């Protein structure tokens, strides 16, 4: 298991060392937002094992399975935030590229609707 801050550091240094326009705090906040959404449908393993209510933050530990489900939503949140900032800079003469924030929002809505099915987990019990 790894903390969200560790996962984001790894993301920014190994997966996307260039190309992310946002600062690390903003990237981390998008990961926290995606994790909070996930936590609405499934238990975060670290909190479940401790028997406590989730307090999602940079220190939240995620299993590889949890991050695999959360990561696509995180990437969409990240893309939307970048698009919003690019769109806001149009007045300064910046040439905007990529999808618009409204296009990304449509995809986020679909991903959020599918997440409950992906996050569903039920303990197996035998009779």
BELRAWO-V168282 format. One record per helix or strand. SS is the DSSP state (@ for helix, = for strand). FROM is the first residue (numbers start at 1). TO is the last residue. If there is no record, write none. Layout:
((SS,FROM,TO) (SS,FROM,TO))
This chain:
((=,2,3) (@,4,15) (@,24,39) (@,45,50) (=,61,62) (@,64,92) (@,101,119))
